[in-house]
Amino acid sequence: MQIFLDDRMVDESEAMVSVYDHGFLYGDGIYETMRAYDGVVFRIDEHLERLERSASLIRLKTPGRKYIAGAVLQTLQCNHLRDAYIRVTLSRGKGPIGLDPALCRRPTLVVIAEPFHPYPGKLYEDGVFMVISSVIRNHVRAINPMIKSLNFLNNILAKAEAKDRGAYEAIMLNADGHVTEGTVCNIFFVIDDILCTPSVGAGILDGITRDIVINLAGVLGLTVREGLFSPRDIFGASEVFFTNTTAEVMPVSQIDDTVYHVGSITGRLRAVYRDEVEKYVRAKRSNDVL
Ligand code: PLP
């Protein structure tokens, strides 16, 4: 594959970052994951906006949205990709050993794009198994989960524990015992026909898919409640699903010992999310033609 590195396309075999890069030394940097459908990067503006926000929360100056958008499109084109997984990484850059961000003069920008491999259909039909992790989500005043940070050990430890327990994904609680999110996704559940999801105040990444699903639920006439929830609330739910850019809307069949059916609200939201993607792709296409 061809990789965008700093200011140009290079072959994967030559896409090297220094061992003195503070992204490598300290996990000092941020990233975004995007998905392209038929050559159109879905909600690219929102992803670039969030990248800027993450950057500002770690006091990192970015090359700007326009530049990064250009790098993303160039990476897709160079690799002749239409349905793709895209990863944008921006690290503090190369600098002497030491924590001071001022040691690094220029951030390192990397854009990787790969063919998108759809999740197995069976996962959407049957749902996935999740566990409540013993690993607590980062405290908002430690590493705010709103920062899409390269420092991902919090999530990696929860994921490893989930794997040990035979689960697909983990749900992390915050230090007060409230439900936050999965290691790479946001959580939704249905109680008495009300769509519930942890609020940003619980300490989560405000997912772009989450935001779309909340809006679509409103369009469908569903009541949405964002708030603080305990594991007991989620165990009492009739349906559970998770959301993220790559999986979209994924049903959950079990959390710890509690089993759920793949319900009709999940199915409807999954379908309208797909429609939303198609509408977006069509609109971008017709803009390009005009
Ligand atoms: N929460 C975490 C911790 C994530 O890493 C992600 C995505 O990778 C999400 C939530 C979902 O965000 P989005 O819908 O923007 O992909």
Boltz pocket constraint, residues with backbone or C-beta under 6 A from the ligand:
constraints:
  - pocket:
      binder: B
      contacts: [[A, 33], [A, 145], [A, 155], [A, 181], [A, 182], [A, 183], [A, 184], [A, 185], [A, 186], [A, 204], [A, 205], [A, 206], [A, 207], [A, 208], [A, 209], [A, 210], [A, 243], [A, 244], [A, 245], [A, 246]]
      max_distance: 6.0
